[in-house]
Amino acid sequence: MSGTGERLVCVAEVATAHGVRGALKLRCFTERPESVAAYGPLLDAQGRELLRPRVIGRWRGGVVVVSENIRDRDAAEALRGRKLYVPRRALPPAGEEEYYHADLLGLRAIGTGGGELGEVLAVHEFGAGTLLEIGHDRRDSVLVPFTREAVPEIHLERGYLVVEPPLTVEAEGREREEAVP
């Protein structure tokens, strides 16, 4: 969250410097990489402005940008690996049946039987589909496919989602189901 308490969404990461005049290669997490410059200034994790990007090109992993406050390669290199954020309100509304990862984080996870399973701790993209990490903390978490079958209901406005729990998750009021050898 920013200094004002507003939720921030990570939209890019500085991959490396590009050239000697302070251009940056950004690895973008937006649907269209060039749209990263359309959401206003890019901020650090504390909500401080880092860049006012202007896209000047594309590369395999995203876009090449310049910003008036980054004037040389040393300044650009100093930002390598920095995650770049925008306020959640700067993003367009999600479409029907679409969700921003940031909106899912922290939602309470309720089993289909009504038991509390924890909360959404992380959203992972490993290439074969989205997985939600659900639990009370990272030590007891499980990965659940983010599919309609595994997550049949999402209630953003009420702060929870419903999960068809995997066999290894204990739902309140249920016996633990054991795998048959």
KABELZI-V785152 format. One record per residue. RES is the residue in one small letter. BURIAL is # if it has 16 or more other ideal C-beta (glycine too) atoms within 10 Angstrom, else .. Layout:
res->{RES RES}
burial->{BURIAL BURIAL}
This chain:
res->{m s g t g e r l v c v a e v a t a h g v r g a l k l r c f t e r p e s v a a y g p l l d a q g r e l l r p r v i g r w r g g v v v v s e n i r d r d a a e a l r g r k l y v p r r a l p p a g e e e y y h a d l l g l r a i g t g g g e l g e v l a v h e f g a g t l l e i g h d r r d s v l v p f t r e a v p e i h l e r g y l v v e p p l t v e a e g r e r e e a v p}
burial->{. # . . . . . # # . # # # # # # # # . . . # # # # # # # # # . . # . . # # . # . # # # # . . . . . # # . # . # . . . . . . # # # # # # . . # . . . . . # . . # . . # # # # # # . . # # . . . . . . . # # # . # # # . # # # # # . . . # . # # # # # . # . . . . . . # # # # # # . . . . . # # . # . # . . . . # . . # . . . . . # # # # # # . . . # . # . . . . . . . . . .}
